[in-house]
């Protein structure tokens, strides 16, 4: 089977720009996946930093209630909400 001609991969200025691109484009038009090789990333963990954040008691209780309704830890819900706000900007 002959290989189809691959399109030139554009250069991206930001990761956000690249994410937007891949949401609407098929990787097989740009990459020859027949040459892909399996790799393993041992013990790969995202870099995180602990912070101290003081919240009014009523706000923390509201967050915990919202987390309980979703059956997720409240700290995870806070991270999801912060990520959503970052993506809006």
Residue pairs with C-beta under 8 A, 6 or more apart in sequence:
3 32
3 34
6 29
6 30
6 31
6 32
7 29
7 30
8 30
9 30
9 31
10 21
12 18
12 21
27 33
55 63
60 74
63 74
63 77
63 78
64 74
66 74
66 77
67 73
67 74
67 76
67 77
68 74
70 77
72 80
